[in-house]
Amino acid sequence: MSSRGKGFMSGVGEKGLVVLLRVLLLCLLVCGWIQPDAARADEGGGRLLIAAAQPKAAGGKKPQSGSGHKGQSAKKGPGPVEKWPSQKKELPKSNIPSPYAQLLTSAGRDFTRPQPDLKLFIPGAFYAGDPFLVRVEGRGLVKVKMTFQGKSLELVPGRNGQPSGAVEALFPVGLNEKAKTVPFEMVLTWPDRTEKMVAGQIAVLHLDRGEQRLTVNQKYVTPDPSLNARIERERRKIAAVISKISPVKYWGLPMPRPVPGIVTSLFGMRRFFNGQERNPHMGLDLDGKTGDFVRACDPGRVALAANHYYAGNIVIVDHGLGVFSVYLHMSKLSVREGEIVQRGDIVGKVGATGRVTGPHLHLSFNVLGKSVDPEYFLERYKENAQKKAR
């Protein structure tokens, strides 16, 4: 070492050198050249790729908004307030069942040899009524078969809308799911046709999503018996439509909102019509004026365009792999069944048809036949709309 270097070392000293290294590391972190949180999330076995759901502390309840429409009131919530996204505490990224954590370093044909190029993204816990995204990335993967609650999807990287070198799919747990854990499994297939099955349990968390009391025309609370056949026929039609699984993935996350209005009623609230309890609210109500355009959230095929007793004018768009967006109560339909729509295409106009208390858009999402919270599909509302809601 030169005399200049020795002089510097002796002047700084060992403790001074440690301080300098710490300052340098801090500078790298601030500049974004090192991202320890992302690295830890990968090492921990996965992360939520949908807007983070967040568990409440014991005994906590999720705040709910009321409705801004005439004749509506909510026991929990002071009126039309934008709640976007729902105020749930963040799920712990490290809460991953051990089989998934092992998969990151030991999946493949040989459990004794690390597979650093294979990554799995999956939540360790989520809320009943919420969707969750599963993504597998791996060089050389030929096929991935995912199975959850009796529904299976066979996915091939780079085909049918899947990204190159990866596959991804959405899965639901119903709002009324009582189990504390649910099983999930997948089979990975390699070029030499060898397979490896990975299975584990995902924790299910539960929320009190509040309630809402509405005043509507009594004919929508106790319909005339002569309408029962029509109502049942329409119920069966919707069930048949959303039970289908198209093989091509057209959806992507996040999706734009179909109308710009604020959220006036949240998913999962218990509902009372004219004092009588009916099914929970299986969607989001978005404020709007009669005639406002309703736009498709993402590309897909129009699977249903009709007038129903409760739903009014309804459009259902099939986005592939069991994912459907549903638009209710419109004043006008602008598409026909079988038509292909792109993101942002007009599917109808806001209205007040069916069981409503005023003009608005009811937006639902169904995944593999189950209704799930639409919040996790959509872009978060803009700050100016949040201010307007306050």
Secondary structure, DSSP 8 states (H G I E B T S, - for coil): --HHHHHHHHHHHHHHHHHHHHHHHHHHHHHTS--HHHHHHHHTT----SS------TT---------STTEEESSSSSS----S-------TT---HHHHHHHHH-SS-TTS--TTEEEE--SEEETT-EEEEEEEETT--EEEEEETTEEEEE-TTSTT--TTEEEEEEE--TT---SEEEEEEEEE-TTS-EEEEEEEEEEE-----EEEE---GGGTS--GGGHHHHHHHHHHHHHHHT---SS----SSB--SS-S-EEE-TT-EEEETTEEE----SEEEE--TT-EEE-SS-EEEEEEEEETTTEEEEEEEEETTEEEEEEEESEE---TT-EE-TT-EEEE-B--SS-SSSEEEEEEEETTEEE-GGGTB----HHHHHHH-
